[in-house]
Amino acid sequence: MARPARIPINSGTNGWDGEMDDNFVAILDTPFPIHESVTLTEANVTATFAPAAYDRCLVWVNHTVNGYMLYVSDGTQWLPFDPLRRIVRNVTGATTFTNAEMASIITSGGTLPYTHTLPAASTMKGRTMIFKTLVAGTLTIDANGAETIDGALTATITVQYGVLRLYCDGTTWHTV
């Protein structure tokens, strides 16, 4: 079977404008269009393709450190896509996280108690964050503003080596 011709990201053909959950079988009946260009880098992907115009689309980005990486738009920004990769950050005090935090946060060191504040749920739709304490004490996870975590403004980890995994639906956070 011959390799299919490349399809430009803005062609609107072969299901590019369709969402994956619209008709998964029909979308994957033909080659799935993912833009690739050696000149598309992590530094210029947002300027080249406005994230809002390409919500839930994929592009291959020539990442200067890691080689080519698949990026996905969440409607507000382009993020590296890999369901198994987690960005891990050791935190030793109170922190407010941004939507650039990919998922896993390991909390260690420092003296608990302290509080971590989540980013706005509207910027985290479909993403997870994982918190783990390596020290004894209470870690409080605070939802952004009036947003909630399972109906409450905060959630806590109160034991050493405790774990809290949160999933965001775009309006609120849920423990998983």
ZIBEL-V54968 format. One line per field, one symbol per residue. psi: psi as a letter, one per 30 degrees, with the letter a starting at -180 (. if undefined). burial: 1 if it has 9 or more other C-alpha atoms within 8 Angstrom, else 0. A space follows every 50 residues. Layout:
psi->???
burial->???
This chain:
psi->kkklkkkkfgfglhgefklegeieeeegflkjjkkkkffjlffgeeeejk eefhkglkkkkikfegakkkkkkgfflkkkkjffkkkkkkkgakkjllff jedkkkklaajlllkkkllkeffgkgllkkkkkflkakkkjklkbglljh flflllkglkglkkkkkkgfelkkk.
burial->00000010100001110010001000100001111000011100110000 11011111111110000011111111111000000010001110001010 01111111001101111111101110111111111111111111001110 00111011111111111111111110
